[in-house]
Amino acid sequence: MIADRLDDGWSAYLVTLTFQHLVGPRHVVLARMRDEVQRIYSTLVTYVHRRPRTAPTDELPVLIGVADLPVTKRDKAKSPSYCNGGLHFHAILVLPPCSRLKGSVVNHFTSNADRYAGPNGFVANVHVAPVTHDIHRVTDYVFKSVIR
């Protein structure tokens, strides 16, 4: 699906979302993170399309995300402590060639960081990087926690 859209002129971005410390059991923290990811998509889609509710789905951006934990590669005793146990989200954002978005997506998220942090400030950072080549490798990276 992603490769087909890229062939049609869409652009892809790797998105990493980190969160402030969220309190509660793991399933509650994950649910809150998913809600924030959905809120971020809902905010972005209005910048891309004037009327997203009535727009055909093939004109709307696609955001596919997965929760991820960092993997300790060496000495666990020396590994840093992470907020939420290191739990964060990786996603692939695919945008249509025709968009109302002014400027680059990277600049959009940077200049609207407060808006994307949300009313409760749960989102600590939204890092967006363009995928310039090898979308299959980026897809494997995003879904590595599912593959493991």
C-alpha positions as CSV (number, residue, x, y, z in Angstrom):
1,M,0.0,0.0,0.0
2,I,2.7,2.5,1.0
3,A,5.0,1.6,-2.0
4,D,2.0,2.0,-4.4
5,R,1.2,5.4,-3.0
6,L,4.8,6.5,-3.3
7,D,4.8,5.3,-6.9
8,D,1.8,7.7,-7.4
9,G,3.8,10.7,-6.2
10,W,3.0,10.6,-2.5
11,S,5.8,11.4,0.0
12,A,6.7,9.4,3.1
13,Y,8.0,10.4,6.5
14,L,9.3,8.5,9.5
15,V,7.6,9.9,12.6
16,T,8.8,9.2,16.2
17,L,6.6,10.3,19.1
18,T,7.9,10.4,22.6
19,F,5.7,11.1,25.6
20,Q,5.9,12.8,29.0
21,H,5.7,10.4,32.0
22,L,2.3,8.7,31.9
23,V,1.0,7.1,35.1
24,G,-0.8,3.8,35.2
25,P,-0.5,0.2,34.1
26,R,1.0,-0.6,30.7
27,H,-2.3,-1.1,29.0
28,V,-3.6,2.3,30.2
29,V,-0.4,4.1,29.2
30,L,-0.6,2.4,25.7
31,A,-4.3,3.5,25.3
32,R,-3.4,7.1,26.2
33,M,-0.5,7.0,23.7
34,R,-2.8,5.7,21.0
35,D,-5.4,8.4,21.8
36,E,-2.6,11.0,21.4
37,V,-1.5,9.5,18.1
38,Q,-5.1,9.7,16.8
39,R,-5.4,13.3,18.0
40,I,-2.2,14.2,16.2
41,Y,-3.5,12.6,13.0
42,S,-6.9,14.4,13.4
43,T,-5.0,17.7,13.7
44,L,-2.8,17.1,10.8
45,V,-5.5,15.9,8.4
46,T,-7.3,19.3,8.6
47,Y,-4.1,21.0,7.4
48,V,-3.8,18.6,4.4
49,H,-7.4,18.6,3.3
50,R,-10.1,21.2,3.6
51,R,-13.0,18.8,4.4
52,P,-11.5,15.5,5.6
53,R,-14.8,14.0,6.7
54,T,-16.2,14.1,3.1
55,A,-12.9,13.6,1.3
56,P,-12.2,10.3,-0.5
57,T,-9.9,8.1,1.5
58,D,-7.3,8.1,-1.4
59,E,-6.9,11.9,-0.9
60,L,-6.2,11.7,2.9
61,P,-2.8,11.2,4.5
62,V,-2.0,7.8,5.9
63,L,-0.5,7.3,9.3
64,I,0.5,3.8,10.4
65,G,2.1,3.5,13.8
66,V,3.3,1.0,16.3
67,A,4.3,1.2,19.9
68,D,8.0,0.4,20.5
69,L,10.4,-0.3,23.3
70,P,14.1,0.4,23.1
71,V,16.2,-2.8,23.0
72,T,19.2,-3.0,25.3
73,K,22.1,-4.0,23.1
74,R,24.9,-4.4,25.6
75,D,25.2,-4.0,29.4
76,K,21.8,-3.6,31.0
77,A,23.3,-2.1,34.2
78,K,24.6,0.9,32.2
79,S,21.5,1.4,30.1
80,P,19.8,4.8,30.8
81,S,16.4,5.0,32.4
82,Y,13.7,6.1,30.1
83,C,10.4,7.9,30.6
84,N,7.5,5.3,30.5
85,G,10.1,2.6,30.4
86,G,11.3,3.8,27.0
87,L,7.9,3.2,25.4
88,H,7.3,5.4,22.4
89,F,5.6,5.3,19.0
90,H,7.1,5.0,15.5
91,A,4.9,5.7,12.5
92,I,5.0,6.1,8.8
93,L,3.2,9.1,7.5
94,V,2.3,9.2,3.8
95,L,1.1,12.5,2.3
96,P,-0.7,13.0,-1.0
97,P,1.0,15.1,-3.7
98,C,-1.8,17.8,-3.5
99,S,-2.0,19.2,-0.1
100,R,-3.1,22.4,1.6
101,L,-0.1,22.1,3.9
102,K,2.1,25.2,3.6
103,G,5.9,24.4,3.6
104,S,7.5,21.1,4.6
105,V,6.0,18.6,6.9
106,V,9.1,18.8,9.1
107,N,8.7,22.6,9.5
108,H,5.0,22.2,10.1
109,F,5.5,19.9,13.1
110,T,8.3,22.1,14.4
111,S,6.4,25.3,14.2
112,N,3.3,23.8,15.7
113,A,5.0,21.8,18.4
114,D,2.7,23.3,21.1
115,R,-0.4,22.3,19.2
116,Y,0.8,18.7,18.7
117,A,1.8,18.4,22.4
118,G,-1.9,18.5,23.2
119,P,-3.9,20.3,25.8
120,N,-2.5,18.0,28.5
121,G,1.1,18.2,27.2
122,F,1.3,14.3,27.1
123,V,3.4,14.4,23.9
124,A,7.0,15.4,24.6
125,N,8.3,15.4,21.0
126,V,7.2,14.7,17.5
127,H,10.2,14.0,15.3
128,V,9.6,13.9,11.6
129,A,12.1,12.9,9.0
130,P,11.5,12.4,5.2
131,V,12.0,8.9,3.8
132,T,14.3,9.5,0.8
133,H,15.0,5.9,-0.1
134,D,14.4,2.3,0.8
135,I,10.8,2.5,2.2
136,H,10.9,-1.3,2.8
137,R,13.8,-0.9,5.3
138,V,12.0,2.0,7.1
139,T,8.8,-0.1,7.2
140,D,10.7,-3.0,8.8
141,Y,12.2,-0.5,11.3
142,V,8.8,0.9,12.3
143,F,7.3,-2.6,12.7
144,K,10.3,-4.2,14.4
145,S,8.4,-4.6,17.7
146,V,5.6,-6.4,15.9
147,I,8.1,-8.7,14.1
148,R,10.0,-9.6,17.3
